[in-house]
Amino acid sequence: MEEAIAWAQELLQKSPTALKFLKYSFNADTAHIGAISNIAMSARALYYQTAEALAGVKAFNEKRPLDFSRCRK
């Protein structure tokens, strides 16, 4: 039990988003389309929070052409 608690404490130091994607990917081989859908929907939700997505929304709302040059590294 002590080892399990130590391992859980170590996992709590990791990114919750990364852990979520790992969990979805571990289940993908047995849960099939449902697991793949979970990965896709979570990835889409993350995308909506990126500078790239926000720049696109801003350009659309301002009715101007898209400029993603600031989003490229």
PQR file with spaces between the fields and no chain letter, atoms N, CA, C, O and H, PARSE charges and radii, in Angstrom:
ATOM       1  N    MET     1       0.827   -1.192    0.000 -0.4000 1.5000
ATOM       2  CA   MET     1       0.000    0.000    0.000 -0.0000 2.0000
ATOM       3  C    MET     1       0.876    1.261    0.000  0.5500 1.7000
ATOM       4  O    MET     1       0.550    2.253   -0.653 -0.5500 1.4000
ATOM       5  N    GLU     2       1.973    1.210    0.729 -0.4000 1.5000
ATOM       6  CA   GLU     2       2.871    2.383    0.762 -0.0000 2.0000
ATOM       7  C    GLU     2       3.410    2.710   -0.629  0.5500 1.7000
ATOM       8  O    GLU     2       3.510    3.876   -1.012 -0.5500 1.4000
ATOM       9  H    GLU     2       2.237    0.404    1.260  0.4000 1.0000
ATOM      10  N    GLU     3       3.755    1.662   -1.376 -0.4000 1.5000
ATOM      11  CA   GLU     3       4.270    1.874   -2.739 -0.0000 2.0000
ATOM      12  C    GLU     3       3.198    2.485   -3.632  0.5500 1.7000
ATOM      13  O    GLU     3       3.494    3.366   -4.439 -0.5500 1.4000
ATOM      14  H    GLU     3       3.673    0.715   -1.065  0.4000 1.0000
ATOM      15  N    ALA     4       1.959    2.029   -3.495 -0.4000 1.5000
ATOM      16  CA   ALA     4       0.856    2.575   -4.295 -0.0000 2.0000
ATOM      17  C    ALA     4       0.631    4.044   -3.968  0.5500 1.7000
ATOM      18  O    ALA     4       0.395    4.847   -4.871 -0.5500 1.4000
ATOM      19  H    ALA     4       1.718    1.314   -2.838  0.4000 1.0000
ATOM      20  N    ILE     5       0.699    4.405   -2.701 -0.4000 1.5000
ATOM      21  CA   ILE     5       0.525    5.801   -2.286 -0.0000 2.0000
ATOM      22  C    ILE     5       1.662    6.656   -2.827  0.5500 1.7000
ATOM      23  O    ILE     5       1.435    7.769   -3.301 -0.5500 1.4000
ATOM      24  H    ILE     5       0.891    3.752   -1.967  0.4000 1.0000
ATOM      25  N    ALA     6       2.888    6.138   -2.759 -0.4000 1.5000
ATOM      26  CA   ALA     6       4.040    6.887   -3.285 -0.0000 2.0000
ATOM      27  C    ALA     6       3.893    7.111   -4.789  0.5500 1.7000
ATOM      28  O    ALA     6       4.194    8.190   -5.299 -0.5500 1.4000
ATOM      29  H    ALA     6       3.074    5.234   -2.374  0.4000 1.0000
ATOM      30  N    TRP     7       3.429    6.082   -5.486 -0.4000 1.5000
ATOM      31  CA   TRP     7       3.241    6.201   -6.928 -0.0000 2.0000
ATOM      32  C    TRP     7       2.134    7.205   -7.244  0.5500 1.7000
ATOM      33  O    TRP     7       2.267    8.003   -8.172 -0.5500 1.4000
ATOM      34  H    TRP     7       3.184    5.205   -5.072  0.4000 1.0000
ATOM      35  N    ALA     8       1.052    7.170   -6.484 -0.4000 1.5000
ATOM      36  CA   ALA     8      -0.045    8.120   -6.685 -0.0000 2.0000
ATOM      37  C    ALA     8       0.430    9.552   -6.446  0.5500 1.7000
ATOM      38  O    ALA     8       0.059   10.465   -7.184 -0.5500 1.4000
ATOM      39  H    ALA     8       0.944    6.522   -5.730  0.4000 1.0000
ATOM      40  N    GLN     9       1.246    9.742   -5.421 -0.4000 1.5000
ATOM      41  CA   GLN     9       1.778   11.077   -5.142 -0.0000 2.0000
ATOM      42  C    GLN     9       2.647   11.567   -6.298  0.5500 1.7000
ATOM      43  O    GLN     9       2.622   12.747   -6.647 -0.5500 1.4000
ATOM      44  H    GLN     9       1.547    9.000   -4.822  0.4000 1.0000
ATOM      45  N    GLU    10       3.419   10.646   -6.893 -0.4000 1.5000
ATOM      46  CA   GLU    10       4.248   11.012   -8.046 -0.0000 2.0000
ATOM      47  C    GLU    10       3.372   11.394   -9.237  0.5500 1.7000
ATOM      48  O    GLU    10       3.666   12.359   -9.943 -0.5500 1.4000
ATOM      49  H    GLU    10       3.439    9.687   -6.610  0.4000 1.0000
ATOM      50  N    LEU    11       2.297   10.638   -9.460 -0.4000 1.5000
ATOM      51  CA   LEU    11       1.390   10.949  -10.569 -0.0000 2.0000
ATOM      52  C    LEU    11       0.707   12.299  -10.379  0.5500 1.7000
ATOM      53  O    LEU    11       0.436   13.000  -11.354 -0.5500 1.4000
ATOM      54  H    LEU    11       2.058    9.854   -8.887  0.4000 1.0000
ATOM      55  N    LEU    12       0.429   12.665   -9.136 -0.4000 1.5000
ATOM      56  CA   LEU    12      -0.217   13.957   -8.865 -0.0000 2.0000
ATOM      57  C    LEU    12       0.670   15.143   -9.245  0.5500 1.7000
ATOM      58  O    LEU    12       0.183   16.267   -9.374 -0.5500 1.4000
ATOM      59  H    LEU    12       0.649   12.096   -8.344  0.4000 1.0000
ATOM      60  N    GLN    13       1.957   14.899   -9.423 -0.4000 1.5000
ATOM      61  CA   GLN    13       2.878   15.961   -9.825 -0.0000 2.0000
ATOM      62  C    GLN    13       2.904   16.160  -11.337  0.5500 1.7000
ATOM      63  O    GLN    13       3.508   17.113  -11.831 -0.5500 1.4000
ATOM      64  H    GLN    13       2.353   13.987   -9.318  0.4000 1.0000
ATOM      65  N    LYS    14       2.252   15.266  -12.067 -0.4000 1.5000
ATOM      66  CA   LYS    14       2.246   15.322  -13.537 -0.0000 2.0000
ATOM      67  C    LYS    14       1.070   16.146  -14.052  0.5500 1.7000
ATOM      68  O    LYS    14       0.122   16.430  -13.321 -0.5500 1.4000
ATOM      69  H    LYS    14       1.762   14.492  -11.665  0.4000 1.0000
ATOM      70  N    SER    15       1.154   16.515  -15.300 -0.4000 1.5000
ATOM      71  CA   SER    15       0.103   17.301  -15.952 -0.0000 2.0000
ATOM      72  C    SER    15      -1.210   16.520  -15.998  0.5500 1.7000
ATOM      73  O    SER    15      -1.240   15.396  -16.498 -0.5500 1.4000
ATOM      74  H    SER    15       1.924   16.284  -15.894  0.4000 1.0000
ATOM      75  N    PRO    16      -2.303   17.106  -15.479 -0.5600 1.5000
ATOM      76  CA   PRO    16      -3.600   16.427  -15.561  0.2800 2.0000
ATOM      77  C    PRO    16      -4.032   16.159  -17.000  0.5500 1.7000
ATOM      78  O    PRO    16      -4.646   15.130  -17.281 -0.5500 1.4000
ATOM      79  N    THR    17      -3.719   17.070  -17.901 -0.4000 1.5000
ATOM      80  CA   THR    17      -4.092   16.888  -19.302 -0.0000 2.0000
ATOM      81  C    THR    17      -3.314   15.735  -19.920  0.5500 1.7000
ATOM      82  O    THR    17      -3.883   14.910  -20.635 -0.5500 1.4000
ATOM      83  H    THR    17      -3.221   17.907  -17.672  0.4000 1.0000
ATOM      84  N    ALA    18      -2.023   15.678  -19.649 -0.4000 1.5000
ATOM      85  CA   ALA    18      -1.216   14.571  -20.173 -0.0000 2.0000
ATOM      86  C    ALA    18      -1.715   13.238  -19.621  0.5500 1.7000
ATOM      87  O    ALA    18      -1.795   12.254  -20.356 -0.5500 1.4000
ATOM      88  H    ALA    18      -1.561   16.349  -19.068  0.4000 1.0000
ATOM      89  N    LEU    19      -2.046   13.201  -18.350 -0.4000 1.5000
ATOM      90  CA   LEU    19      -2.558   11.967  -17.748 -0.0000 2.0000
ATOM      91  C    LEU    19      -3.886   11.554  -18.377  0.5500 1.7000
ATOM      92  O    LEU    19      -4.138   10.367  -18.585 -0.5500 1.4000
ATOM      93  H    LEU    19      -1.981   14.001  -17.753  0.4000 1.0000
ATOM      94  N    LYS    20      -4.730   12.533  -18.678 -0.4000 1.5000
ATOM      95  CA   LYS    20      -6.017   12.228  -19.302 -0.0000 2.0000
ATOM      96  C    LYS    20      -5.807   11.584  -20.671  0.5500 1.7000
ATOM      97  O    LYS    20      -6.454   10.589  -20.998 -0.5500 1.4000
ATOM      98  H    LYS    20      -4.525   13.497  -18.509  0.4000 1.0000
ATOM      99  N    PHE    21      -4.897   12.157  -21.475 -0.4000 1.5000
ATOM     100  CA   PHE    21      -4.636   11.591  -22.792 -0.0000 2.0000
ATOM     101  C    PHE    21      -4.010   10.206  -22.694  0.5500 1.7000
ATOM     102  O    PHE    21      -4.315    9.326  -23.499 -0.5500 1.4000
ATOM     103  H    PHE    21      -4.372   12.966  -21.209  0.4000 1.0000
ATOM     104  N    LEU    22      -3.142   10.013  -21.718 -0.4000 1.5000
ATOM     105  CA   LEU    22      -2.565    8.682  -21.523 -0.0000 2.0000
ATOM     106  C    LEU    22      -3.642    7.666  -21.179  0.5500 1.7000
ATOM     107  O    LEU    22      -3.654    6.561  -21.720 -0.5500 1.4000
ATOM     108  H    LEU    22      -2.894   10.728  -21.065  0.4000 1.0000
ATOM     109  N    LYS    23      -4.542    8.037  -20.285 -0.4000 1.5000
ATOM     110  CA   LYS    23      -5.626    7.133  -19.903 -0.0000 2.0000
ATOM     111  C    LYS    23      -6.480    6.784  -21.116  0.5500 1.7000
ATOM     112  O    LYS    23      -6.810    5.617  -21.324 -0.5500 1.4000
ATOM     113  H    LYS    23      -4.533    8.936  -19.845  0.4000 1.0000
ATOM     114  N    TYR    24      -6.838    7.775  -21.910 -0.4000 1.5000
ATOM     115  CA   TYR    24      -7.634    7.516  -23.110 -0.0000 2.0000
ATOM     116  C    TYR    24      -6.879    6.587  -24.063  0.5500 1.7000
ATOM     117  O    TYR    24      -7.468    5.669  -24.634 -0.5500 1.4000
ATOM     118  H    TYR    24      -6.570    8.723  -21.741  0.4000 1.0000
ATOM     119  N    SER    25      -5.577    6.825  -24.233 -0.4000 1.5000
ATOM     120  CA   SER    25      -4.817    5.998  -25.174 -0.0000 2.0000
ATOM     121  C    SER    25      -4.672    4.566  -24.670  0.5500 1.7000
ATOM     122  O    SER    25      -4.666    3.634  -25.474 -0.5500 1.4000
ATOM     123  H    SER    25      -5.098    7.570  -23.769  0.4000 1.0000
ATOM     124  N    PHE    26      -4.557    4.371  -23.363 -0.4000 1.5000
ATOM     125  CA   PHE    26      -4.468    3.014  -22.816 -0.0000 2.0000
ATOM     126  C    PHE    26      -5.757    2.243  -23.084  0.5500 1.7000
ATOM     127  O    PHE    26      -5.722    1.031  -23.296 -0.5500 1.4000
ATOM     128  H    PHE    26      -4.562    5.128  -22.710  0.4000 1.0000
ATOM     129  N    ASN    27      -6.883    2.932  -23.074 -0.4000 1.5000
ATOM     130  CA   ASN    27      -8.172    2.281  -23.290 -0.0000 2.0000
ATOM     131  C    ASN    27      -8.539    2.149  -24.771  0.5500 1.7000
ATOM     132  O    ASN    27      -9.506    1.463  -25.103 -0.5500 1.4000
ATOM     133  H    ASN    27      -6.912    3.916  -22.901  0.4000 1.0000
ATOM     134  N    ALA    28      -7.798    2.782  -25.645 -0.4000 1.5000
ATOM     135  CA   ALA    28      -8.170    2.821  -27.060 -0.0000 2.0000
ATOM     136  C    ALA    28      -8.211    1.444  -27.705  0.5500 1.7000
ATOM     137  O    ALA    28      -9.038    1.200  -28.583 -0.5500 1.4000
ATOM     138  H    ALA    28      -7.012    3.339  -25.375  0.4000 1.0000
ATOM     139  N    ASP    29      -7.334    0.542  -27.284 -0.4000 1.5000
ATOM     140  CA   ASP    29      -7.313   -0.765  -27.943 -0.0000 2.0000
ATOM     141  C    ASP    29      -8.496   -1.645  -27.562  0.5500 1.7000
ATOM     142  O    ASP    29      -8.856   -2.552  -28.311 -0.5500 1.4000
ATOM     143  H    ASP    29      -6.662    0.740  -26.571  0.4000 1.0000
ATOM     144  N    THR    30      -9.101   -1.390  -26.411 -0.4000 1.5000
ATOM     145  CA   THR    30     -10.241   -2.212  -26.003 -0.0000 2.0000
ATOM     146  C    THR    30     -11.576   -1.476  -26.121  0.5500 1.7000
ATOM     147  O    THR    30     -12.615   -2.105  -26.321 -0.5500 1.4000
ATOM     148  H    THR    30      -8.808   -0.652  -25.803  0.4000 1.0000
ATOM     149  N    ALA    31     -11.553   -0.176  -26.002 -0.4000 1.5000
ATOM     150  CA   ALA    31     -12.797    0.598  -26.061 -0.0000 2.0000
ATOM     151  C    ALA    31     -13.115    1.054  -27.484  0.5500 1.7000
ATOM     152  O    ALA    31     -14.210    1.544  -27.757 -0.5500 1.4000
ATOM     153  H    ALA    31     -10.709    0.336  -25.840  0.4000 1.0000
ATOM     154  N    HIS    32     -12.148    0.889  -28.384 -0.4000 1.5000
ATOM     155  CA   HIS    32     -12.307    1.162  -29.809 -0.0000 2.0000
ATOM     156  C    HIS    32     -12.811    2.581  -30.101  0.5500 1.7000
ATOM     157  O    HIS    32     -12.182    3.556  -29.688 -0.5500 1.4000
ATOM     158  H    HIS    32     -11.258    0.491  -28.162  0.4000 1.0000
ATOM     159  N    ILE    33     -13.914    2.699  -30.793 -0.4000 1.5000
ATOM     160  CA   ILE    33     -14.353    4.007  -31.299 -0.0000 2.0000
ATOM     161  C    ILE    33     -14.655    4.982  -30.158  0.5500 1.7000
ATOM     162  O    ILE    33     -14.428    6.184  -30.295 -0.5500 1.4000
ATOM     163  H    ILE    33     -14.424    1.907  -31.128  0.4000 1.0000
ATOM     164  N    GLY    34     -15.159    4.476  -29.047 -0.4000 1.5000
ATOM     165  CA   GLY    34     -15.442    5.355  -27.912 -0.0000 2.0000
ATOM     166  C    GLY    34     -14.181    5.997  -27.366  0.5500 1.7000
ATOM     167  O    GLY    34     -14.173    7.185  -27.045 -0.5500 1.4000
ATOM     168  H    GLY    34     -15.344    3.500  -28.936  0.4000 1.0000
ATOM     169  N    ALA    35     -13.120    5.219  -27.261 -0.4000 1.5000
ATOM     170  CA   ALA    35     -11.856    5.754  -26.751 -0.0000 2.0000
ATOM     171  C    ALA    35     -11.236    6.739  -27.733  0.5500 1.7000
ATOM     172  O    ALA    35     -10.714    7.780  -27.336 -0.5500 1.4000
ATOM     173  H    ALA    35     -13.127    4.254  -27.522  0.4000 1.0000
ATOM     174  N    ILE    36     -11.297    6.405  -29.007 -0.4000 1.5000
ATOM     175  CA   ILE    36     -10.758    7.313  -30.024 -0.0000 2.0000
ATOM     176  C    ILE    36     -11.547    8.620  -30.016  0.5500 1.7000
ATOM     177  O    ILE    36     -10.965    9.694  -30.171 -0.5500 1.4000
ATOM     178  H    ILE    36     -11.721    5.559  -29.330  0.4000 1.0000
ATOM     179  N    SER    37     -12.843    8.543  -29.841 -0.4000 1.5000
ATOM     180  CA   SER    37     -13.679    9.746  -29.767 -0.0000 2.0000
ATOM     181  C    SER    37     -13.304   10.599  -28.561  0.5500 1.7000
ATOM     182  O    SER    37     -13.267   11.826  -28.655 -0.5500 1.4000
ATOM     183  H    SER    37     -13.316    7.671  -29.715  0.4000 1.0000
ATOM     184  N    ASN    38     -13.025    9.957  -27.427 -0.4000 1.5000
ATOM     185  CA   ASN    38     -12.594   10.702  -26.234 -0.0000 2.0000
ATOM     186  C    ASN    38     -11.306   11.459  -26.501  0.5500 1.7000
ATOM     187  O    ASN    38     -11.172   12.622  -26.119 -0.5500 1.4000
ATOM     188  H    ASN    38     -13.055    8.960  -27.350  0.4000 1.0000
ATOM     189  N    ILE    39     -10.359   10.801  -27.158 -0.4000 1.5000
ATOM     190  CA   ILE    39      -9.085   11.459  -27.481 -0.0000 2.0000
ATOM     191  C    ILE    39      -9.343   12.646  -28.413  0.5500 1.7000
ATOM     192  O    ILE    39      -8.826   13.740  -28.190 -0.5500 1.4000
ATOM     193  H    ILE    39     -10.468    9.856  -27.468  0.4000 1.0000
ATOM     194  N    ALA    40     -10.129   12.427  -29.438 -0.4000 1.5000
ATOM     195  CA   ALA    40     -10.397   13.487  -30.419 -0.0000 2.0000
ATOM     196  C    ALA    40     -11.113   14.681  -29.789  0.5500 1.7000
ATOM     197  O    ALA    40     -10.747   15.828  -30.048 -0.5500 1.4000
ATOM     198  H    ALA    40     -10.550   11.538  -29.619  0.4000 1.0000
ATOM     199  N    MET    41     -12.112   14.425  -28.979 -0.4000 1.5000
ATOM     200  CA   MET    41     -12.866   15.526  -28.366 -0.0000 2.0000
ATOM     201  C    MET    41     -12.001   16.297  -27.362  0.5500 1.7000
ATOM     202  O    MET    41     -12.109   17.519  -27.264 -0.5500 1.4000
ATOM     203  H    MET    41     -12.409   13.494  -28.769  0.4000 1.0000
ATOM     204  N    SER    42     -11.159   15.601  -26.631 -0.4000 1.5000
ATOM     205  CA   SER    42     -10.271   16.276  -25.692 -0.0000 2.0000
ATOM     206  C    SER    42      -9.230   17.111  -26.427  0.5500 1.7000
ATOM     207  O    SER    42      -8.905   18.221  -26.005 -0.5500 1.4000
ATOM     208  H    SER    42     -11.072   14.608  -26.710  0.4000 1.0000
ATOM     209  N    ALA    43      -8.711   16.576  -27.525 -0.4000 1.5000
ATOM     210  CA   ALA    43      -7.739   17.325  -28.324 -0.0000 2.0000
ATOM     211  C    ALA    43      -8.380   18.581  -28.905  0.5500 1.7000
ATOM     212  O    ALA    43      -7.768   19.649  -28.935 -0.5500 1.4000
ATOM     213  H    ALA    43      -8.975   15.675  -27.868  0.4000 1.0000
ATOM     214  N    ARG    44      -9.605   18.438  -29.361 -0.4000 1.5000
ATOM     215  CA   ARG    44     -10.315   19.600  -29.908 -0.0000 2.0000
ATOM     216  C    ARG    44     -10.518   20.662  -28.832  0.5500 1.7000
ATOM     217  O    ARG    44     -10.333   21.851  -29.092 -0.5500 1.4000
ATOM     218  H    ARG    44     -10.102   17.571  -29.336  0.4000 1.0000
ATOM     219  N    ALA    45     -10.890   20.248  -27.644 -0.4000 1.5000
ATOM     220  CA   ALA    45     -11.082   21.198  -26.544 -0.0000 2.0000
ATOM     221  C    ALA    45      -9.778   21.923  -26.229  0.5500 1.7000
ATOM     222  O    ALA    45      -9.783   23.125  -25.966 -0.5500 1.4000
ATOM     223  H    ALA    45     -11.040   19.282  -27.433  0.4000 1.0000
ATOM     224  N    LEU    46      -8.663   21.196  -26.253 -0.4000 1.5000
ATOM     225  CA   LEU    46      -7.359   21.839  -26.026 -0.0000 2.0000
ATOM     226  C    LEU    46      -7.035   22.830  -27.132  0.5500 1.7000
ATOM     227  O    LEU    46      -6.524   23.917  -26.863 -0.5500 1.4000
ATOM     228  H    LEU    46      -8.659   20.219  -26.466  0.4000 1.0000
ATOM     229  N    TYR    47      -7.329   22.458  -28.384 -0.4000 1.5000
ATOM     230  CA   TYR    47      -7.042   23.343  -29.506 -0.0000 2.0000
ATOM     231  C    TYR    47      -7.738   24.682  -29.344  0.5500 1.7000
ATOM     232  O    TYR    47      -7.157   25.729  -29.631 -0.5500 1.4000
ATOM     233  H    TYR    47      -7.744   21.575  -28.602  0.4000 1.0000
ATOM     234  N    TYR    48      -8.974   24.651  -28.888 -0.4000 1.5000
ATOM     235  CA   TYR    48      -9.740   25.887  -28.751 -0.0000 2.0000
ATOM     236  C    TYR    48      -9.109   26.863  -27.768  0.5500 1.7000
ATOM     237  O    TYR    48      -9.476   28.038  -27.751 -0.5500 1.4000
ATOM     238  H    TYR    48      -9.446   23.800  -28.655  0.4000 1.0000
ATOM     239  N    GLN    49      -8.179   26.406  -26.960 -0.4000 1.5000
ATOM     240  CA   GLN    49      -7.515   27.272  -25.985 -0.0000 2.0000
ATOM     241  C    GLN    49      -6.171   27.795  -26.483  0.5500 1.7000
ATOM     242  O    GLN    49      -5.499   28.537  -25.767 -0.5500 1.4000
ATOM     243  H    GLN    49      -7.881   25.451  -26.974  0.4000 1.0000
ATOM     244  N    THR    50      -5.768   27.423  -27.692 -0.4000 1.5000
ATOM     245  CA   THR    50      -4.462   27.829  -28.201 -0.0000 2.0000
ATOM     246  C    THR    50      -4.505   29.240  -28.785  0.5500 1.7000
ATOM     247  O    THR    50      -5.570   29.765  -29.109 -0.5500 1.4000
ATOM     248  H    THR    50      -6.314   26.821  -28.274  0.4000 1.0000
ATOM     249  N    ALA    51      -3.336   29.829  -28.907 -0.4000 1.5000
ATOM     250  CA   ALA    51      -3.216   31.158  -29.519 -0.0000 2.0000
ATOM     251  C    ALA    51      -3.723   31.118  -30.954  0.5500 1.7000
ATOM     252  O    ALA    51      -4.325   32.078  -31.434 -0.5500 1.4000
ATOM     253  H    ALA    51      -2.471   29.402  -28.644  0.4000 1.0000
ATOM     254  N    GLU    52      -3.479   30.010  -31.632 -0.4000 1.5000
ATOM     255  CA   GLU    52      -3.924   29.860  -33.020 -0.0000 2.0000
ATOM     256  C    GLU    52      -5.452   29.942  -33.118  0.5500 1.7000
ATOM     257  O    GLU    52      -5.985   30.670  -33.956 -0.5500 1.4000
ATOM     258  H    GLU    52      -2.990   29.229  -31.242  0.4000 1.0000
ATOM     259  N    ALA    53      -6.139   29.209  -32.277 -0.4000 1.5000
ATOM     260  CA   ALA    53      -7.605   29.231  -32.307 -0.0000 2.0000
ATOM     261  C    ALA    53      -8.138   30.600  -31.916  0.5500 1.7000
ATOM     262  O    ALA    53      -9.075   31.101  -32.538 -0.5500 1.4000
ATOM     263  H    ALA    53      -5.706   28.618  -31.596  0.4000 1.0000
ATOM     264  N    LEU    54      -7.561   31.203  -30.906 -0.4000 1.5000
ATOM     265  CA   LEU    54      -8.019   32.519  -30.458 -0.0000 2.0000
ATOM     266  C    LEU    54      -7.803   33.579  -31.531  0.5500 1.7000
ATOM     267  O    LEU    54      -8.627   34.479  -31.693 -0.5500 1.4000
ATOM     268  H    LEU    54      -6.801   30.797  -30.400  0.4000 1.0000
ATOM     269  N    ALA    55      -6.683   33.472  -32.273 -0.4000 1.5000
ATOM     270  CA   ALA    55      -6.423   34.413  -33.364 -0.0000 2.0000
ATOM     271  C    ALA    55      -7.464   34.248  -34.468  0.5500 1.7000
ATOM     272  O    ALA    55      -7.918   35.234  -35.049 -0.5500 1.4000
ATOM     273  H    ALA    55      -6.014   32.741  -32.141  0.4000 1.0000
ATOM     274  N    GLY    56      -7.836   33.020  -34.753 -0.4000 1.5000
ATOM     275  CA   GLY    56      -8.851   32.769  -35.772 -0.0000 2.0000
ATOM     276  C    GLY    56     -10.208   33.322  -35.385  0.5500 1.7000
ATOM     277  O    GLY    56     -10.898   33.920  -36.211 -0.5500 1.4000
ATOM     278  H    GLY    56      -7.467   32.219  -34.281  0.4000 1.0000
ATOM     279  N    VAL    57     -10.591   33.128  -34.139 -0.4000 1.5000
ATOM     280  CA   VAL    57     -11.875   33.643  -33.653 -0.0000 2.0000
ATOM     281  C    VAL    57     -11.882   35.166  -33.693  0.5500 1.7000
ATOM     282  O    VAL    57     -12.866   35.785  -34.096 -0.5500 1.4000
ATOM     283  H    VAL    57     -10.031   32.642  -33.468  0.4000 1.0000
ATOM     284  N    LYS    58     -10.770   35.759  -33.268 -0.4000 1.5000
ATOM     285  CA   LYS    58     -10.683   37.225  -33.253 -0.0000 2.0000
ATOM     286  C    LYS    58     -10.798   37.787  -34.671  0.5500 1.7000
ATOM     287  O    LYS    58     -11.509   38.765  -34.899 -0.5500 1.4000
ATOM     288  H    LYS    58      -9.970   35.256  -32.940  0.4000 1.0000
ATOM     289  N    ALA    59     -10.100   37.169  -35.615 -0.4000 1.5000
ATOM     290  CA   ALA    59     -10.168   37.629  -37.011 -0.0000 2.0000
ATOM     291  C    ALA    59     -11.583   37.476  -37.558  0.5500 1.7000
ATOM     292  O    ALA    59     -12.076   38.359  -38.259 -0.5500 1.4000
ATOM     293  H    ALA    59      -9.523   36.374  -35.430  0.4000 1.0000
ATOM     294  N    PHE    60     -12.225   36.380  -37.247 -0.4000 1.5000
ATOM     295  CA   PHE    60     -13.597   36.164  -37.713 -0.0000 2.0000
ATOM     296  C    PHE    60     -14.529   37.229  -37.143  0.5500 1.7000
ATOM     297  O    PHE    60     -15.328   37.814  -37.875 -0.5500 1.4000
ATOM     298  H    PHE    60     -11.824   35.663  -36.678  0.4000 1.0000
ATOM     299  N    ASN    61     -14.428   37.480  -35.843 -0.4000 1.5000
ATOM     300  CA   ASN    61     -15.296   38.473  -35.201 -0.0000 2.0000
ATOM     301  C    ASN    61     -15.043   39.884  -35.707  0.5500 1.7000
ATOM     302  O    ASN    61     -15.956   40.707  -35.763 -0.5500 1.4000
ATOM     303  H    ASN    61     -13.779   37.004  -35.249  0.4000 1.0000
ATOM     304  N    GLU    62     -13.795   40.156  -36.076 -0.4000 1.5000
ATOM     305  CA   GLU    62     -13.450   41.478  -36.597 -0.0000 2.0000
ATOM     306  C    GLU    62     -13.631   41.556  -38.114  0.5500 1.7000
ATOM     307  O    GLU    62     -13.345   42.583  -38.729 -0.5500 1.4000
ATOM     308  H    GLU    62     -13.054   39.487  -36.031  0.4000 1.0000
ATOM     309  N    LYS    63     -14.103   40.470  -38.704 -0.4000 1.5000
ATOM     310  CA   LYS    63     -14.351   40.400  -40.153 -0.0000 2.0000
ATOM     311  C    LYS    63     -13.128   40.820  -40.967  0.5500 1.7000
ATOM     312  O    LYS    63     -13.219   41.627  -41.892 -0.5500 1.4000
ATOM     313  H    LYS    63     -14.335   39.636  -38.204  0.4000 1.0000
ATOM     314  N    ARG    64     -12.005   40.260  -40.602 -0.4000 1.5000
ATOM     315  CA   ARG    64     -10.763   40.541  -41.320 -0.0000 2.0000
ATOM     316  C    ARG    64     -10.090   39.229  -41.703  0.5500 1.7000
ATOM     317  O    ARG    64     -10.415   38.178  -41.150 -0.5500 1.4000
ATOM     318  H    ARG    64     -11.931   39.605  -39.850  0.4000 1.0000
ATOM     319  N    PRO    65      -9.156   39.286  -42.644 -0.5600 1.5000
ATOM     320  CA   PRO    65      -8.464   38.055  -43.063  0.2800 2.0000
ATOM     321  C    PRO    65      -7.680   37.440  -41.903  0.5500 1.7000
ATOM     322  O    PRO    65      -7.228   38.135  -40.994 -0.5500 1.4000
ATOM     323  N    LEU    66      -7.537   36.130  -41.965 -0.4000 1.5000
ATOM     324  CA   LEU    66      -6.768   35.423  -40.942 -0.0000 2.0000
ATOM     325  C    LEU    66      -5.284   35.690  -41.108  0.5500 1.7000
ATOM     326  O    LEU    66      -4.783   35.766  -42.230 -0.5500 1.4000
ATOM     327  H    LEU    66      -7.905   35.565  -42.704  0.4000 1.0000
ATOM     328  N    ASP    67      -4.584   35.832  -40.004 -0.4000 1.5000
ATOM     329  CA   ASP    67      -3.126   35.974  -40.020 -0.0000 2.0000
ATOM     330  C    ASP    67      -2.561   35.100  -38.907  0.5500 1.7000
ATOM     331  O    ASP    67      -2.544   35.490  -37.740 -0.5500 1.4000
ATOM     332  H    ASP    67      -4.990   35.770  -39.093  0.4000 1.0000
ATOM     333  N    PHE    68      -2.100   33.915  -39.285 -0.4000 1.5000
ATOM     334  CA   PHE    68      -1.572   32.980  -38.293 -0.0000 2.0000
ATOM     335  C    PHE    68      -0.051   33.071  -38.163  0.5500 1.7000
ATOM     336  O    PHE    68       0.563   32.206  -37.538 -0.5500 1.4000
ATOM     337  H    PHE    68      -2.113   33.597  -40.233  0.4000 1.0000
ATOM     338  N    SER    69       0.559   34.094  -38.738 -0.4000 1.5000
ATOM     339  CA   SER    69       2.015   34.184  -38.725 -0.0000 2.0000
ATOM     340  C    SER    69       2.584   34.241  -37.307  0.5500 1.7000
ATOM     341  O    SER    69       3.683   33.740  -37.069 -0.5500 1.4000
ATOM     342  H    SER    69       0.060   34.796  -39.246  0.4000 1.0000
ATOM     343  N    ARG    70       1.871   34.831  -36.379 -0.4000 1.5000
ATOM     344  CA   ARG    70       2.354   34.907  -34.991 -0.0000 2.0000
ATOM     345  C    ARG    70       2.274   33.553  -34.282  0.5500 1.7000
ATOM     346  O    ARG    70       2.921   33.346  -33.256 -0.5500 1.4000
ATOM     347  H    ARG    70       0.978   35.238  -36.572  0.4000 1.0000
ATOM     348  N    CYS    71       1.495   32.655  -34.823 -0.4000 1.5000
ATOM     349  CA   CYS    71       1.308   31.346  -34.202 -0.0000 2.0000
ATOM     350  C    CYS    71       2.366   30.345  -34.631  0.5500 1.7000
ATOM     351  O    CYS    71       2.488   29.274  -34.036 -0.5500 1.4000
ATOM     352  H    CYS    71       0.969   32.824  -35.656  0.4000 1.0000
ATOM     353  N    ARG    72       3.139   30.687  -35.670 -0.4000 1.5000
ATOM     354  CA   ARG    72       4.184   29.779  -36.153 -0.0000 2.0000
ATOM     355  C    ARG    72       5.478   30.049  -35.404  0.5500 1.7000
ATOM     356  O    ARG    72       5.835   31.192  -35.118 -0.5500 1.4000
ATOM     357  H    ARG    72       3.040   31.557  -36.154  0.4000 1.0000
ATOM     358  N    LYS    73       6.153   28.978  -35.103 -0.4000 1.5000
ATOM     359  CA   LYS    73       7.430   29.130  -34.355 -0.0000 2.0000
ATOM     360  C    LYS    73       8.596   28.875  -35.248  0.5500 1.7000
ATOM     361  O    LYS    73       9.742   28.953  -34.806 -0.5500 1.4000
ATOM     362  H    LYS    73       5.863   28.050  -35.335  0.4000 1.0000
